[in-house]
């Protein structure tokens, strides 16, 4: 597309409470024995349409020509051999054979690195486990530092662990937590911060080495919210998180690229940490039927683990397909602003994009105009945490200029395992028409007259 073919819409280049005395530092719970960023381009693979597109049995809206999300977990009807094996084993939960195979498979085929994996029933429970293990039963501080531009589960997990979220701003290009904003909060609150909870936004790779340095310098544990990042690859060519001792919590929800039904996974290069988390996730039983530490039930059922094993077999093909579709979006929508990607590959769940600056605050109208053309669209993470009533009453909020500016313009376009290049061409044409319609309506909206006195 040449500049004179671009959509005729203006586009810009760049889009406290008092703290008491800190308690003595607490050691993280642990079992006695183990049972400035580097920017790289997102590599563009060859586009390949999946061999067998498998839309979900019930799409979100039958009238939509291209739905926003089309979950594609493995079909249980095609996994009868595995279901028979589960029945024959008599083990349906409690870290059974399917779970063990899934944990080992993800470790060897995705992370390809020393460490251990632990399956959990969902990523929110995984975050709660990892936070409590990191801060101990009596944390040294009362705050959990996290971005406001993240999903509600991150803040809820901290609150359930008895911590108050400190909400910081994001980088306007990567949409990851802003380093300067985090540092300012650390300097302001010091030992009152019990844990840092950065979010790998939309699968984008965090600078984990920087969090290592922060943790070492300030003695603050780190738990990585990597919900949408399973399958992402860092700038070093390794799976995101590989070799990291801090726990990374991933989601395997039906809407993620690694789609099952409802499941999660924790990875750490520290095998002892995973052993402790495993006991905590089994009611804190450090000894047979005896609780020796805080616990809850985080175990993943064997049928869900079977879905994970089936997804693992096709996951590399799915990830490459999604990466190629994302690259096609960027090629066909050069006049729009996309997230700056920091790794070699991103496990895309959908395609977030910023509307032109003159359409800030008009995202719902664009979504409605897309729906009129049969195109589904979503908004993540809007409203951000500081805009949600419960978190307004339970969190401490820093200045959020980049978060506010981004959330006023961000819109997410469709992506799925079965979406085709023809679908993307349709979506991109509809996107231009939708933006032009909203811009035209805005231009013809009379402004209220202001009378001077």
C-alpha positions as CSV (number, residue, x, y, z in Angstrom):
1,X,0.0,0.0,0.0
2,X,1.3,3.4,-0.9
3,X,0.9,6.4,1.4
4,X,-1.8,8.0,-0.7
5,X,-3.9,4.8,-0.4
6,X,-3.8,5.0,3.4
7,X,-7.0,5.6,5.4
8,X,-7.6,9.4,5.6
9,X,-7.4,9.5,9.4
10,X,-4.7,11.3,11.3
11,X,-2.2,8.9,12.8
12,X,0.5,9.7,15.4
13,X,3.8,8.0,15.8
14,X,3.7,7.5,19.6
15,X,0.7,7.0,20.8
16,X,-0.8,6.5,48.7
17,X,-1.2,5.4,51.7
18,X,1.2,5.9,54.6
19,X,3.5,2.9,55.2
20,X,4.2,1.5,58.6
21,X,7.4,-0.1,59.9
22,X,8.4,-3.1,57.8
23,X,8.4,-6.6,59.4
24,X,11.7,-8.5,59.4
25,X,12.3,-10.2,56.1
26,X,10.6,-13.6,55.8
27,X,12.1,-16.6,54.1
28,X,10.0,-18.0,51.2
29,X,8.3,-21.3,51.9
30,X,10.4,-24.2,50.7
31,X,10.4,-28.0,51.1
32,X,13.3,-29.6,52.9
33,X,14.2,-31.6,49.8
34,X,13.2,-31.2,46.2
35,X,10.8,-34.2,45.1
36,X,17.3,-1.4,29.3
37,X,15.5,-4.0,27.0
38,X,16.9,-5.6,23.9
39,X,14.6,-5.0,21.0
40,X,14.3,-7.6,18.2
41,X,11.9,-8.0,15.4
42,X,9.3,-10.8,15.6
43,X,10.4,-13.3,13.0
44,X,8.0,-13.9,10.1
45,X,7.5,-17.5,9.2
46,X,6.0,-18.9,6.0
47,X,2.2,-18.7,6.2
48,X,0.5,-22.0,6.3
49,X,-3.2,-22.7,6.7
50,X,-4.0,-25.5,9.3
51,X,-4.6,-28.8,7.6
52,X,-7.9,-29.4,9.4
53,X,-9.6,-26.3,10.6
54,X,-11.7,-27.1,13.7
55,X,-14.0,-24.4,14.8
56,X,-15.7,-24.8,18.2
57,X,-19.0,-26.5,18.2
58,X,-20.7,-23.3,19.3
59,X,-19.3,-20.0,18.0
60,X,-19.8,-16.8,19.9
61,X,-22.3,-15.4,17.3
62,X,-23.6,-17.3,14.3
63,X,-24.0,-14.0,12.4
64,X,-20.4,-13.2,12.6
65,X,-18.4,-14.0,9.5
66,X,-15.2,-13.9,11.4
67,X,-15.6,-14.3,15.2
68,X,-13.2,-12.6,17.6
69,X,-12.2,-15.8,19.4
70,X,-12.8,-19.4,18.2
71,X,-11.5,-21.7,20.9
72,X,-10.0,-24.9,19.6
73,X,-9.1,-27.4,22.3
74,X,-8.5,-31.0,21.3
75,X,-11.7,-33.0,20.7
76,X,-12.4,-35.5,23.5
77,X,-14.3,-37.5,21.0
78,X,-11.0,-38.2,19.2
79,X,-9.2,-39.2,22.4
80,X,-11.1,-42.3,23.4
81,X,-7.9,-44.3,23.7
82,X,-6.6,-41.9,26.3
83,X,-10.0,-41.8,28.1
84,X,-10.1,-45.6,28.3
85,X,-6.5,-45.6,29.7
86,X,-7.6,-43.1,32.4
87,X,-10.5,-45.4,33.4
88,X,-8.3,-48.4,33.4
89,X,-5.7,-46.8,35.6
90,X,-8.3,-45.8,38.2
91,X,-6.5,-42.5,38.7
92,X,-8.4,-39.4,37.9
93,X,-6.5,-36.7,39.8
94,X,-3.7,-36.4,42.4
95,X,-0.9,-35.8,39.9
96,X,-1.7,-39.0,37.9
97,X,0.0,-40.5,34.9
98,X,-1.4,-38.0,32.3
99,X,-0.3,-35.1,34.5
100,X,3.2,-36.5,34.8
101,X,3.4,-37.0,31.0
102,X,2.2,-33.5,30.4
103,X,4.6,-31.9,32.8
104,X,7.5,-33.8,31.3
105,X,6.4,-33.1,27.8
106,X,6.1,-29.4,28.2
107,X,9.5,-29.3,30.0
108,X,11.3,-31.3,27.3
109,X,9.5,-30.1,24.2
110,X,8.8,-26.4,25.0
111,X,11.3,-25.2,27.6
112,X,14.1,-27.6,26.7
113,X,15.9,-26.5,29.8
114,X,16.7,-27.7,33.4
115,X,13.9,-27.2,35.9
116,X,10.5,-28.6,36.5
117,X,6.8,-28.0,35.6
118,X,3.7,-28.3,37.7
119,X,0.2,-28.5,36.3
120,X,-2.5,-26.6,38.1
121,X,-6.3,-26.4,37.7
122,X,-6.1,-22.8,36.4
123,X,-3.6,-20.0,36.2
124,X,-5.3,-17.9,38.9
125,X,-4.8,-20.6,41.5
126,X,-1.2,-21.0,40.1
127,X,-0.6,-17.3,40.8
128,X,-2.0,-17.6,44.3
129,X,0.3,-20.6,45.0
130,X,3.4,-19.0,43.6
131,X,2.8,-15.7,45.4
132,X,2.3,-17.4,48.8
133,X,5.4,-19.6,48.3
134,X,7.5,-16.6,47.4
135,X,6.4,-14.3,50.3
136,X,6.0,-16.9,53.1
137,X,3.2,-17.3,55.6
138,X,4.0,-13.9,57.2
139,X,5.2,-11.6,54.4
140,X,7.8,-8.9,55.2
141,X,5.6,-6.3,53.4
142,X,2.0,-5.8,52.5
143,X,2.2,-4.7,48.8
144,X,2.3,-6.5,45.5
145,X,3.7,-4.4,42.7
146,X,2.0,-5.0,39.3
147,X,0.9,-3.0,36.2
148,X,-2.6,-1.6,36.1
149,X,-2.7,-2.8,32.5
150,X,-3.3,-6.5,33.2
151,X,-6.1,-9.0,33.8
152,X,-8.1,-8.9,37.0
153,X,-6.8,-12.4,38.0
154,X,-3.4,-10.9,38.8
155,X,-4.7,-8.4,41.4
156,X,-7.2,-11.0,42.8
157,X,-4.4,-13.5,43.4
158,X,-2.4,-10.9,45.4
159,X,-5.5,-9.9,47.4
160,X,-6.3,-13.5,48.2
161,X,-2.8,-13.8,49.6
162,X,-3.4,-10.8,51.9
163,X,-1.5,-8.3,49.8
164,X,-2.5,-4.9,48.5
165,X,-1.8,-4.3,44.8
166,X,0.4,-1.3,43.9
167,X,-0.5,-0.4,40.3
168,X,2.2,1.1,38.1
169,X,2.3,2.3,34.5
170,X,3.4,0.5,31.3
171,X,5.8,1.2,28.5
172,X,3.9,3.0,25.7
173,X,5.5,0.8,23.0
174,X,5.8,-2.7,24.5
175,X,2.9,-2.4,26.9
176,X,5.0,-4.2,29.4
177,X,5.5,-2.8,32.9
178,X,7.5,0.5,32.7
179,X,11.0,0.1,34.3
180,X,11.1,3.7,35.6
181,X,7.6,3.4,37.1
182,X,8.5,0.2,38.8
183,X,11.7,1.6,40.2
184,X,10.0,4.7,41.5
185,X,7.5,2.5,43.4
186,X,10.3,0.4,44.8
187,X,12.1,3.5,46.0
188,X,8.9,5.0,47.5
189,X,7.7,1.9,49.3
190,X,10.9,-0.1,49.9
191,X,10.5,-3.1,52.2
192,X,6.8,-2.7,52.3
193,X,6.7,-4.4,48.8
194,X,6.4,-8.1,49.4
195,X,6.5,-9.3,45.8
196,X,6.7,-8.0,42.2
197,X,4.2,-9.4,39.7
198,X,5.1,-8.3,36.2
199,X,2.8,-9.3,33.4
200,X,4.1,-10.6,30.1
201,X,1.5,-8.6,28.2
202,X,-0.2,-10.5,25.4
203,X,2.7,-13.0,25.3
204,X,5.4,-10.3,24.9
205,X,8.7,-11.3,26.5
206,X,9.8,-9.6,29.7
207,X,13.4,-8.8,30.4
208,X,13.8,-11.5,33.1
209,X,17.5,-10.5,33.7
210,X,16.3,-7.1,34.8
211,X,13.9,-8.7,37.3
212,X,16.8,-10.9,38.6
213,X,18.8,-7.7,39.3
214,X,15.9,-6.0,41.0
215,X,15.2,-9.1,43.2
216,X,18.9,-9.4,44.2
217,X,19.4,-5.7,44.9
218,X,16.2,-5.2,46.9
219,X,15.5,-8.7,48.3
220,X,12.0,-8.7,46.7
221,X,10.8,-12.0,45.3
222,X,9.4,-12.0,41.7
223,X,6.4,-14.1,40.3
224,X,5.9,-13.8,36.6
225,X,2.3,-13.6,35.2
226,X,3.0,-15.3,31.9
227,X,-0.6,-16.3,31.3
228,X,-0.6,-15.8,27.5
229,X,3.1,-16.6,26.9
230,X,3.4,-20.4,26.6
231,X,5.1,-20.8,23.3
232,X,6.8,-17.4,23.2
233,X,10.5,-17.4,22.4
234,X,12.9,-14.8,23.7
235,X,15.5,-12.8,21.8
236,X,18.1,-15.4,22.8
237,X,16.2,-18.1,20.9
238,X,15.1,-20.0,24.0
239,X,11.5,-20.5,25.3
240,X,10.4,-17.5,27.3
241,X,11.3,-18.2,30.9
242,X,13.7,-21.1,30.2
243,X,16.3,-21.2,32.9
244,X,14.5,-18.7,35.1
245,X,14.4,-19.5,38.8
246,X,11.5,-17.2,39.4
247,X,8.2,-19.0,39.0
248,X,6.3,-18.3,35.7
249,X,2.6,-19.0,35.7
250,X,1.0,-19.9,32.3
251,X,-2.6,-20.4,31.3
252,X,-3.9,-23.2,29.2
253,X,-7.5,-21.9,29.1
254,X,-9.6,-22.7,26.0
255,X,-9.1,-19.2,24.6
256,X,-5.3,-19.3,24.8
257,X,-3.0,-20.5,22.0
258,X,-2.2,-23.6,24.1
259,X,-6.0,-24.4,24.4
260,X,-7.3,-27.1,26.7
261,X,-10.5,-26.4,28.7
262,X,-9.4,-24.9,32.0
263,X,-5.8,-25.5,33.1
264,X,-2.6,-23.8,34.0
265,X,1.1,-24.6,34.5
266,X,4.0,-23.3,36.6
267,X,7.6,-23.5,35.4
268,X,10.8,-22.8,37.3
269,X,14.4,-23.7,36.9
270,X,14.4,-24.2,40.7
271,X,13.2,-27.8,41.1
272,X,13.0,-27.4,44.9
273,X,10.5,-24.5,44.4
274,X,8.3,-26.7,42.2
275,X,8.5,-29.5,44.7
276,X,7.2,-27.1,47.4
277,X,4.5,-25.8,45.2
278,X,3.4,-29.3,44.4
279,X,2.9,-30.0,48.2
280,X,1.2,-26.7,48.7
281,X,-1.2,-27.6,45.9
282,X,-2.0,-30.8,47.6
283,X,-3.4,-29.2,50.8
284,X,0.1,-28.5,52.1
285,X,0.8,-32.1,52.8
286,X,4.6,-32.2,53.3
287,X,4.1,-35.5,55.0
288,X,1.5,-38.2,54.3
289,X,-1.9,-36.7,55.1
290,X,-0.2,-34.1,57.3
291,X,-0.1,-30.4,56.5
292,X,3.3,-28.9,57.1
293,X,2.8,-25.6,55.1
294,X,0.0,-23.5,53.7
295,X,-2.1,-25.4,51.2
296,X,-5.0,-25.5,48.9
297,X,-6.2,-27.9,46.1
298,X,-4.7,-26.9,42.8
299,X,-4.5,-30.3,41.2
300,X,-5.4,-30.8,37.5
301,X,-7.7,-33.6,36.6
302,X,-6.4,-36.4,34.3
303,X,-8.9,-35.7,31.6
304,X,-7.8,-32.1,31.4
305,X,-4.2,-33.3,31.3
306,X,-5.1,-35.6,28.4
307,X,-6.3,-32.5,26.5
308,X,-3.0,-30.8,27.2
309,X,-1.0,-33.8,25.9
310,X,-3.1,-33.7,22.7
311,X,-2.5,-30.0,22.3
312,X,1.2,-30.4,22.8
313,X,1.4,-32.6,19.8
314,X,0.1,-29.9,17.5
315,X,1.3,-26.8,19.4
316,X,4.3,-25.9,17.3
317,X,2.3,-25.9,14.1
318,X,-0.4,-23.8,15.8
319,X,2.1,-21.3,17.1
320,X,3.8,-20.8,13.7
321,X,0.4,-20.4,12.0
322,X,-0.7,-17.7,14.5
323,X,2.7,-15.9,14.2
324,X,2.3,-15.9,10.4
325,X,-1.3,-14.5,10.6
326,X,-0.1,-11.8,13.0
327,X,2.6,-10.8,10.5
328,X,0.0,-10.7,7.7
329,X,-2.1,-8.3,9.8
330,X,0.9,-6.0,10.2
331,X,1.5,-6.2,6.5
332,X,-2.1,-5.3,5.5
333,X,-2.5,-2.6,8.2
334,X,0.7,-0.6,7.9
335,X,-1.0,2.7,9.0
336,X,-2.0,1.3,12.4
337,X,0.2,1.0,15.5
338,X,1.0,-2.5,16.8
339,X,2.7,-3.6,20.0
340,X,6.5,-3.5,19.9
341,X,7.6,-7.2,20.3
342,X,10.7,-7.9,22.3
343,X,11.3,-11.6,21.5
344,X,11.9,-13.8,18.5
345,X,8.4,-15.2,18.6
346,X,5.2,-14.4,20.4
347,X,2.4,-16.9,21.2
348,X,-0.4,-14.7,19.9
349,X,-3.8,-15.1,21.4
350,X,-5.4,-12.3,19.4
351,X,-4.1,-9.2,17.5
352,X,-4.1,-6.0,19.6
353,X,-3.8,-2.7,17.7
354,X,-4.1,1.0,18.5
355,X,-6.7,3.1,16.7
356,X,-5.5,6.4,15.2
357,X,-5.0,9.0,17.9
358,X,-8.0,11.1,16.7
359,X,-10.3,8.1,17.5
360,X,-9.1,7.8,21.1
361,X,-12.2,7.1,23.3
362,X,-14.2,5.9,20.3
363,X,-13.2,2.2,20.4
364,X,-16.7,0.9,21.3
365,X,-18.1,2.6,18.2
366,X,-15.4,1.0,16.0
367,X,-16.2,-2.4,17.6
368,X,-19.9,-1.9,16.8
369,X,-19.1,-0.9,13.2
370,X,-17.0,-4.0,12.8
371,X,-19.8,-6.2,14.2
372,X,-22.2,-4.6,11.6
373,X,-19.9,-6.1,8.9
374,X,-19.8,-9.5,10.6
375,X,-16.4,-9.1,12.3
376,X,-15.8,-9.8,16.0
377,X,-13.4,-7.7,18.0
378,X,-12.5,-7.4,21.7
379,X,-10.8,-5.1,24.2
380,X,-8.0,-6.3,26.5
381,X,-7.2,-5.0,29.1
382,X,-10.0,-2.5,29.2
383,X,-11.0,-1.3,31.6
384,X,-7.6,-1.6,33.2
385,X,-7.4,-2.4,37.0
386,X,-7.5,1.2,38.2
387,X,-10.7,1.7,36.3
388,X,-12.6,-1.2,38.0
389,X,-14.6,-0.3,41.1
390,X,-13.4,-3.1,43.3
391,X,-9.8,-2.4,42.6
392,X,-10.3,1.3,43.0
393,X,-11.3,0.6,46.6
394,X,-8.6,-2.0,47.3
395,X,-5.4,-0.9,45.4
396,X,-2.9,1.9,45.5
397,X,-2.5,3.6,42.1
398,X,0.5,5.5,40.7
399,X,0.3,7.9,37.8
400,X,-0.7,6.0,34.7
401,X,-0.4,8.2,31.6
402,X,0.7,5.5,29.2
403,X,-1.9,3.0,30.5
404,X,-4.7,5.5,30.1
405,X,-3.6,6.6,26.6
406,X,-3.2,3.0,25.5
407,X,-6.5,1.8,26.9
408,X,-8.4,4.6,25.1
409,X,-7.2,3.4,21.7
410,X,-6.6,-0.4,22.0
411,X,-8.7,-2.9,20.1
412,X,-8.1,-6.6,19.5
413,X,-8.7,-8.2,16.2
414,X,-9.6,-11.9,15.5
415,X,-7.1,-14.7,15.6
416,X,-7.6,-18.5,15.8
417,X,-6.1,-21.8,14.8
418,X,-8.3,-22.0,11.7
419,X,-8.4,-18.4,10.5
420,X,-7.2,-18.0,6.9
421,X,-5.5,-15.3,4.9
422,X,-8.8,-14.6,3.1
423,X,-10.4,-14.0,6.5
424,X,-7.6,-11.5,7.4
425,X,-8.1,-9.6,4.2
426,X,-11.8,-9.4,5.0
427,X,-11.0,-8.2,8.6
428,X,-8.5,-5.5,7.5
429,X,-10.9,-4.1,4.9
430,X,-13.7,-3.9,7.4
431,X,-11.3,-2.3,9.9
432,X,-10.6,0.6,7.6
433,X,-14.3,1.0,6.8
434,X,-15.2,1.0,10.5
435,X,-12.6,3.6,11.4
436,X,-13.6,5.8,8.5
437,X,-17.2,5.6,9.5
438,X,-16.5,6.6,13.1
439,X,-14.1,9.4,12.0
440,X,-16.7,10.8,9.5
441,X,-19.4,10.7,12.2
442,X,-17.1,12.5,14.6
443,X,-16.3,15.2,12.0
444,X,-20.0,15.9,11.4
445,X,-21.0,15.9,15.1
446,X,-21.8,19.5,16.1
447,X,-19.9,20.8,19.0
448,X,-21.9,22.4,21.9
449,X,-22.0,26.2,21.8
450,X,-20.2,27.8,24.8
451,X,-21.6,31.3,25.6
452,X,-19.3,33.8,27.3
453,X,-20.7,35.8,30.2
